[in-house]
Amino acid sequence: MRRALLLLPLLLMAPPGLADDLREGRREGRRGHERARAALAAGEIRPLADLLAEVERRWIGRVIETELERDGERWVYEFKLLPPSGRVFELKLDASTGALLRSRGPVQERP
């Protein structure tokens, strides 16, 4: 409660429409989740659990973040991995096939 009272002055000074933007962000998140669920049901994408297992089996590192996004007509899973070196790297996989589209950072495949 105390934290909410401390944030109240900041919200009052916020630019007009911020509350609407925050609500819209929550709605967009729900819509994105619904779109992803529909894509999975339609067979357009592979289950996240399948690709997570594949990523952790193929590359060195622990998955610390995952996103599903639409790139034109294609669904793309983005994975951020943290290897023992401590330098995060990113993989982008085709969500329907699991094929590697792009990598960024010190990507190391397992032997």
C-alpha positions in Angstrom: 0.0 0.0 0.0 2.8 2.4 0.9 4.5 1.7 -2.4 1.3 2.6 -4.3 1.0 5.9 -2.4 4.6 6.7 -3.3 3.9 6.0 -7.0 0.7 8.1 -7.1 2.5 11.5 -7.5 4.5 10.0 -10.4 1.3 8.8 -12.1 -0.3 12.2 -11.7 2.8 13.8 -13.4 2.7 11.2 -16.2 1.9 12.3 -19.7 -1.7 12.1 -20.8 -2.7 8.7 -22.1 -0.2 6.7 -20.2 -2.9 4.7 -18.4 -4.5 4.0 -21.7 -1.2 2.8 -23.1 -0.6 0.5 -20.1 -4.1 -1.0 -20.5 -3.5 -1.4 -24.3 -0.3 -3.2 -23.6 -2.1 -5.6 -21.4 -4.7 -6.1 -24.0 -2.1 -6.6 -26.7 -0.4 -9.2 -24.5 -3.7 -11.1 -24.2 -4.3 -10.9 -27.9 -0.7 -12.1 -28.6 -1.3 -15.1 -26.4 -4.6 -15.9 -28.1 -2.9 -15.6 -31.5 -0.1 -17.9 -30.5 -2.6 -20.4 -29.1 -4.6 -20.3 -32.3 -1.4 -20.7 -34.4 -0.4 -23.8 -32.3 -3.9 -25.3 -32.7 -3.8 -24.7 -36.5 -0.4 -26.4 -36.7 1.3 -23.2 -37.8 3.9 -23.4 -35.0 5.6 -26.2 -33.0 5.0 -26.3 -29.2 7.4 -24.1 -27.2 8.4 -27.1 -25.0 9.6 -29.0 -28.0 11.8 -26.2 -29.3 13.0 -25.4 -25.8 14.3 -29.0 -25.4 15.9 -28.8 -28.9 17.6 -25.5 -28.1 19.0 -26.8 -24.8 20.2 -30.0 -26.4 21.8 -28.3 -29.4 23.4 -25.2 -27.9 25.5 -24.5 -24.8 23.7 -22.3 -22.3 20.5 -22.0 -20.3 17.4 -20.3 -21.8 16.7 -17.2 -19.9 14.1 -15.6 -22.1 11.7 -16.6 -24.9 9.4 -14.7 -27.2 7.1 -15.6 -30.0 6.7 -13.0 -32.6 5.3 -12.6 -36.1 7.8 -11.6 -38.8 5.7 -10.9 -41.9 4.0 -14.2 -42.7 6.3 -16.3 -40.5 6.1 -17.0 -36.8 9.5 -16.8 -35.1 10.7 -18.0 -31.7 13.4 -15.9 -30.1 15.5 -17.5 -27.4 18.1 -15.8 -25.2 20.7 -18.1 -23.8 23.2 -17.6 -21.0 26.3 -19.8 -21.4 28.9 -20.4 -18.8 31.0 -17.5 -20.3 28.3 -15.1 -19.1 27.8 -13.4 -22.5 24.1 -13.7 -23.5 23.4 -14.7 -27.1 20.2 -14.9 -29.1 18.8 -17.5 -31.5 15.9 -16.9 -33.8 14.1 -20.1 -35.0 11.4 -20.6 -37.5 8.4 -21.5 -35.2 7.0 -24.0 -37.6 10.1 -26.0 -38.5 12.6 -25.2 -35.8 15.2 -24.1 -38.4 17.8 -21.6 -37.3 17.1 -18.2 -39.0 19.7 -16.1 -37.2 22.0 -16.0 -34.2 23.6 -13.2 -32.4 26.4 -13.4 -29.9 28.9 -16.1 -28.9 26.8 -19.1 -30.0 28.4 -22.5 -29.3 26.8 -25.7 -30.4 27.3 -28.8 -28.3 29.7 -31.4 -29.7 
